[in-house]
Amino acid sequence: MPNVSRTKRPTIRDVAREAGVSYATVSRVLNGSDWVSPESVRAVREAISRTGYTTNQTARSLATGRSGSIAYLLTEPQHLLFEDPNFSVLLRGVAEALSGRELTLILMIASTPEERTRTIAYLNGGHVDGVLLVSPHSGDPLMEQLVQAQIPVVACGRVLGLESQISSVSADDRAGARAAVEHLIGVGCRRIATITGPPDTSGGVDRLAGYTDALETHGLAVDDQLVVHADWTWTSGANGMRTLLDRSAGIDAVFAASDVIAAAALPVLREAGHRVPDDVRVVGFDDSGLAATTEPSLSTVRQPYERISEEMVRLLVELIDGRSPLSIAIPTTLVLRSSSPAEGRAGDAVRGVDPQTGHHFDDTR
């Protein structure tokens, strides 16, 4: 048989020699550890490019005891992944952050008992190194099962009742809601209703608390007839708006706990003969792509989803490396558009709080 010349496949030691660093440093870079200097990371990545090194995932898993995969676990029904733009925006941000660390993303949905059972069985099988948990609900047995399985988990939003056991990253929902309602009070609204989120989620609880804070701070009574709950869906937002109109006359503003809920309220108000913002002002929450496309465009509270995604991945990698659970709240900004404009301004106004100084700021764009 003729001799066949084969080029030796580059190894991690070849990369270390080319980069001028230790074998251990290359290993830490490949495993996504934060304990490597930016200069070393750059040298290793350039050496990988020059040598043509590719990871042998099977060998890497055997050597490290890790799968190199992370689960994006959504606890809402599958259709909400497409109906609510926030979930897909978060998914995209997480995918980008994981790609930069050479980690594989696995999408999982667990909203029914059968899906939860399959999910826990899969996670307990060691197929993933950690879980990015999206839209957790308190009382969901899956939350306790994740804790019992001792799987590293970082949630988007606090897991009510398990805050000390499950790390989380969230927008400062309470402060964001308070800023939205204070804006409505500041432009003269006094009968301010709210369609809030599910009471078993931190977003539902904290945004309602921010609404209440603002009213009480300005000496306005909290009227239970002006508060209804929704479940983040368009249908529940529309039904919530109808309930408010049936319950109480004279509503001059609505703070909705999400842009989807706020957008669903707009046609209901139109059908009832109310003009937005002339008769009723509307403010949402999220600043999703939907907010700028409604008629009128939605004033809303912006969640910094890119930052939230990055922080979720960073915290999860730290948990996998043995760090303790940690929760982070990221400041929001208020974006004013046509559904509730700032008086005397044109265009979109952005209001927020500087996280370093605590000072409020305004910026018209």
ABEGO torsion letter per residue (X at the ends): XBBBBBBBBBBAAAAAAAAGBBAAAAAAAAAGBAABBAAAAAAAAAAAAAAGBBBBAAAAAAAAGBAGBBBBBBABBAAAAAABAAAAAAAAAAAAAAAAAGBBBBBBBBABAAAAAAAAAAAAAGABABBBBBGBBBGBAAAAAAAAAGBBBBBBEBBBGAAAABBBBBBBAAAAAAAAAAAAAAAGBABBBBBBBBAABAAAAAAAAAAAAAAAAAGBBBBAAABBBBAGBAAAAAAAAAAAAAABBGBABBBBABAAAAAAAAAAAAAAGBBOAAABBBBBBGGBAAAAABOBBBBBBBBBAAAAAAAAAAAAAAAAAGBBBBBBBBBBBBBBBAABBBBGBBEBBBBBBBAAAGBBBBBBX
